[in-house]
Amino acid sequence: MMIADRVRAIWCREFQRDDISVDDDFFTLGGQSLIMVRIQGAFIEELGVEVTMDQMFLNPTVTSISAYIESLAASGQKTTW
């Protein structure tokens, strides 16, 4: 499974909806701090990567945050996927 698919699955679960596209904006979807914290926790638990709140703001779509997570792996940061 591609990282974007896994990130999208996390978003769908945390937003409690299944119609999120990879280009939907976190904030447009109604994202707020509690959802962000739960998504960050899921990234740690399920992907083994820590994504800071700054990066969540800078990368507010599944596509952009997935690219950021992939760049962490490329730079040698430990991940579990």
N, CA, C and O of each residue as an XYZ file, in Angstrom:
324
protein
N       0.854     -1.192      0.000
C       0.000      0.000      0.000
C       0.891      1.242      0.000
O       1.842      1.340      0.775
N       0.574      2.162     -0.859
C       1.352      3.397     -0.932
C       1.112      4.238      0.315
O       0.068      4.141      0.961
N       2.102      5.067      0.637
C       1.994      5.901      1.836
C       0.775      6.811      1.764
O       0.114      7.023      2.781
N       0.461      7.350      0.599
C      -0.702      8.230      0.466
C      -1.993      7.486      0.800
O      -2.911      8.063      1.381
N      -2.064      6.210      0.434
C      -3.254      5.415      0.760
C      -3.381      5.241      2.269
O      -4.481      5.308      2.818
N      -2.260      5.019      2.931
C      -2.281      4.844      4.385
C      -2.641      6.154      5.087
O      -3.410      6.163      6.047
N      -2.074      7.263      4.595
C      -2.385      8.579      5.178
C      -3.862      8.888      4.969
O      -4.535      9.351      5.889
N      -4.366      8.637      3.772
C      -5.786      8.895      3.491
C      -6.670      8.055      4.407
O      -7.677      8.550      4.914
N      -6.313      6.808      4.622
C      -7.104      5.942      5.507
C      -7.143      6.507      6.928
O      -8.184      6.472      7.585
N      -6.018      7.023      7.395
C      -5.962      7.643      8.730
C      -6.874      8.862      8.766
O      -7.654      9.025      9.704
N      -6.784      9.716      7.758
C      -7.630     10.911      7.711
C      -9.105     10.524      7.700
O      -9.902     11.093      8.445
N      -9.473      9.556      6.856
C     -10.875      9.138      6.774
C     -11.362      8.659      8.140
O     -12.464      9.000      8.568
N     -10.545      7.876      8.811
C     -10.932      7.375     10.127
C     -11.088      8.513     11.126
O     -12.080      8.563     11.853
N     -10.128      9.423     11.174
C     -10.157     10.486     12.178
C     -11.221     11.542     11.888
O     -11.759     12.153     12.811
N     -11.524     11.758     10.614
C     -12.608     12.689     10.267
C     -13.966     11.991     10.252
O     -15.001     12.643     10.121
N     -13.959     10.675     10.383
C     -15.169      9.854     10.365
C     -15.978     10.061      9.088
O     -17.188     10.283      9.118
N     -15.266      9.981      7.973
C     -15.910     10.055      6.659
C     -15.033      9.308      5.670
O     -13.827      9.173      5.878
N     -15.636      8.824      4.596
C     -14.867      8.010      3.644
C     -14.732      8.655      2.269
O     -14.304      8.015      1.309
N     -15.102      9.931      2.189
C     -15.098     10.601      0.883
C     -13.954     11.610      0.743
O     -14.027     12.520     -0.081
N     -12.915     11.451      1.535
C     -11.789     12.391      1.475
C     -10.895     12.035      0.299
O     -10.501     10.882      0.123
N     -10.582     13.052     -0.506
C      -9.660     12.833     -1.634
C      -8.256     13.264     -1.208
O      -8.082     13.945     -0.197
N      -7.274     12.862     -1.985
C      -5.882     13.178     -1.644
C      -5.577     14.665     -1.754
O      -4.549     15.125     -1.256
N      -6.466     15.425     -2.406
C      -6.247     16.862     -2.558
C      -7.129     17.726     -1.656
O      -7.066     18.954     -1.724
N      -7.950     17.095     -0.813
C      -8.771     17.868      0.124
C      -7.880     18.515      1.177
O      -6.911     17.918      1.645
N      -8.223     19.736      1.537
C      -7.460     20.488      2.529
C      -7.949     20.149      3.940
O      -9.151     20.141      4.203
N      -7.015     19.874      4.831
C      -7.313     19.529      6.223
C      -8.268     20.535      6.856
O      -9.240     20.157      7.509
N      -7.984     21.804      6.658
C      -8.772     22.851      7.310
C     -10.136     23.036      6.657
O     -11.120     23.308      7.344
N     -10.202     22.890      5.332
C     -11.470     22.963      4.627
C     -12.395     21.828      5.053
O     -13.615     21.990      5.086
N     -11.808     20.681      5.379
C     -12.583     19.533      5.847
C     -13.133     19.744      7.259
O     -13.944     18.952      7.740
N     -12.689     20.808      7.912
C     -13.125     21.056      9.283
C     -12.102     20.627     10.310
O     -12.403     20.515     11.499
N     -10.888     20.388      9.841
C      -9.825     19.954     10.741
C      -9.527     20.995     11.806
O      -9.463     22.193     11.528
N      -9.348     20.522     13.017
C      -8.969     21.396     14.123
C      -7.945     20.657     14.982
O      -7.544     19.541     14.654
N      -7.530     21.276     16.069
C      -6.379     20.773     16.819
C      -6.569     19.359     17.345
O      -5.616     18.580     17.328
N      -7.746     18.998     17.806
C      -7.945     17.662     18.351
C      -7.764     16.599     17.268
O      -7.125     15.573     17.498
N      -8.328     16.849     16.090
C      -8.160     15.906     14.978
C      -6.687     15.851     14.572
O      -6.159     14.773     14.298
N      -6.025     17.003     14.533
C      -4.617     17.037     14.162
C      -3.776     16.185     15.114
O      -2.909     15.429     14.675
N      -4.033     16.307     16.405
C      -3.277     15.538     17.397
C      -3.527     14.039     17.220
O      -2.606     13.231     17.338
N      -4.772     13.676     16.937
C      -5.075     12.253     16.730
C      -4.389     11.729     15.465
O      -3.895     10.602     15.450
N      -4.356     12.535     14.414
C      -3.663     12.134     13.188
C      -2.164     12.004     13.455
O      -1.534     11.048     13.003
N      -1.595     12.956     14.185
C      -0.171     12.870     14.516
C       0.125     11.581     15.292
O       1.128     10.916     15.034
N      -0.741     11.234     16.232
C      -0.565      9.997     16.991
C      -0.637      8.771     16.103
O       0.133      7.826     16.274
N      -1.564      8.784     15.153
C      -1.694      7.666     14.214
C      -0.460      7.551     13.332
O      -0.024      6.442     13.024
N       0.110      8.685     12.920
C       1.334      8.643     12.114
C       2.455      7.968     12.900
O       3.218      7.179     12.342
N       2.556      8.272     14.190
C       3.593      7.656     15.023
C       3.319      6.161     15.172
O       4.209      5.339     14.956
N       2.092      5.812     15.539
C       1.753      4.413     15.795
C       1.770      3.552     14.544
O       2.281      2.433     14.567
N       1.213      4.065     13.451
C       1.020      3.238     12.263
C       2.130      3.368     11.225
O       2.400      2.431     10.475
N       2.771      4.537     11.187
C       3.811      4.760     10.177
C       5.200      4.889     10.798
O       6.209      4.847     10.094
N       5.243      5.047     12.122
C       6.535      5.162     12.804
C       7.249      6.463     12.513
O       8.478      6.521     12.549
N       6.490      7.509     12.224
C       7.101      8.790     11.883
C       6.405      9.903     12.660
O       5.181      9.922     12.789
N       7.214     10.829     13.172
C       6.665     11.966     13.894
C       6.556     13.158     12.951
O       7.539     13.584     12.346
N       5.355     13.681     12.841
C       5.099     14.837     11.982
C       4.718     15.997     12.897
O       3.722     15.927     13.617
N       5.510     17.056     12.867
C       5.260     18.194     13.746
C       4.017     18.966     13.309
O       3.570     18.858     12.167
N       3.478     19.729     14.223
C       2.305     20.546     13.912
C       2.634     21.547     12.801
O       1.800     21.810     11.935
N       3.844     22.100     12.829
C       4.268     23.022     11.763
C       4.126     22.369     10.394
O       3.623     22.984      9.453
N       4.574     21.110     10.287
C       4.509     20.416      8.999
C       3.073     20.109      8.609
O       2.738     20.090      7.424
N       2.224     19.869      9.600
C       0.807     19.641      9.306
C       0.178     20.907      8.705
O      -0.649     20.823      7.798
N       0.575     22.073      9.215
C       0.059     23.334      8.673
C       0.616     23.602      7.279
O      -0.095     24.098      6.405
N       1.896     23.272      7.073
C       2.548     23.519      5.788
C       2.100     22.533      4.706
O       2.184     22.828      3.514
N       1.625     21.366      5.131
C       1.242     20.292      4.203
C      -0.174     19.822      4.524
O      -0.352     18.737      5.077
N      -1.191     20.631      4.181
C      -2.544     20.344      4.644
C      -3.362     19.367      3.797
O      -4.563     19.220      4.023
N      -2.733     18.698      2.827
C      -3.462     17.707      2.039
C      -2.794     16.345      2.207
O      -1.634     16.253      2.611
N      -3.538     15.299      1.893
C      -2.971     13.945      1.947
C      -1.753     13.858      1.030
O      -0.736     13.273      1.402
N      -1.853     14.435     -0.158
C      -0.738     14.392     -1.113
C       0.500     15.071     -0.546
O       1.592     14.506     -0.599
N       0.346     16.272     -0.006
C       1.529     17.013      0.456
C       2.123     16.420      1.724
O       3.346     16.373      1.850
N       1.303     15.966      2.671
C       1.864     15.397      3.891
C       2.489     14.039      3.592
O       3.464     13.652      4.237
N       1.942     13.315      2.626
C       2.537     12.035      2.229
C       3.917     12.254      1.619
O       4.851     11.503      1.901
N       4.043     13.277      0.788
C       5.352     13.595      0.197
C       6.343     13.969      1.291
O       7.509     13.579      1.231
N       5.890     14.720      2.285
C       6.761     15.074      3.407
C       7.200     13.819      4.153
O       8.382     13.672      4.467
N       6.275     12.918      4.439
C       6.618     11.680      5.154
C       7.599     10.857      4.333
O       8.548     10.299      4.884
N       7.386     10.772      3.029
C       8.315     10.043      2.166
C       9.697     10.687      2.179
O      10.706      9.987      2.095
N       9.754     12.013      2.284
C      11.055     12.700      2.327
C      11.784     12.379      3.632
O      13.014     12.324      3.654
N      11.043     12.168      4.710
C      11.684     11.775      5.973
C      12.358     10.423      5.817
O      13.489     10.229      6.262
N      11.665      9.494      5.187
C      12.237      8.168      4.971
C      13.465      8.250      4.062
O      14.463      7.566      4.288
N      13.380      9.091      3.036
C      14.503      9.245      2.104
C      15.720      9.855      2.790
O      16.858      9.594      2.398
N      15.475     10.674      3.824
C      16.597     11.310      4.522
C      17.178     10.408      5.610
O      18.110     10.788      6.319
N      16.610      9.206      5.727
C      17.155      8.251      6.669
C      16.476      8.228      8.038
O      16.904      7.493      8.928
N      15.426      9.024      8.215
C      14.701      8.987      9.492
C      13.991      7.659      9.621
O      13.430      7.147      8.653
N      14.016      7.106     10.811
C      13.406      5.801     11.059
C      11.899      5.849     10.815
O      11.210      6.747     11.299
N      11.400      4.877     10.063
C       9.970      4.719      9.867
C       9.658      3.226      9.991
O      10.554      2.388      9.896
N       8.411      2.912     10.199
C       8.031      1.497     10.312
C       7.288      0.996      9.081
O       6.776     -0.124      9.101
N       7.211      1.765      8.037
C       6.532      1.315      6.830
C       7.586      1.089      5.803
O       7.277      0.701      4.677
